[in-house]
Amino acid sequence: MELGAIDSNTFPDEEFKLVSLAGRDFKARQASIGHHLDCTDVMNETEWRHLKIWFTDGSNYSGQDGPRYHQDNLADSLEHIYSRIGEGQRLVPEYKVLEPAFLSDPCS
């Protein structure tokens, strides 16, 4: 048997219910970054090359969050994760900007 990808899978955790790598909650974002860094450790231990990330940063109602914050926070979070990605390894993003819920305020 061979691994397909390490899946970071933060979405079922209550801590990440409304935020992961792109949200405004700094504490939750730091925890999510830490979880992904743990995943890079698993990648190194298993000698696997792919880390799949689903960005669970949709909002539940208009005005709750917005894409400007998402862009800056996501870039910052990914910078931390990329710093631990080794040669020959890569991130495989699954970005569904409107999930886990459906609404986001483009003017925020």
Secondary structure as GFF3:
##gff-version 3
##sequence-region A 1 108
A	DSSP	beta_strand	6	7	.	.	.	ID=ss1
A	DSSP	three_ten_helix	14	16	.	.	.	ID=ss2
A	DSSP	alpha_helix	26	46	.	.	.	ID=ss3
A	DSSP	beta_strand	50	54	.	.	.	ID=ss4
A	DSSP	alpha_helix	67	82	.	.	.	ID=ss5
A	DSSP	beta_strand	90	94	.	.	.	ID=ss6
###
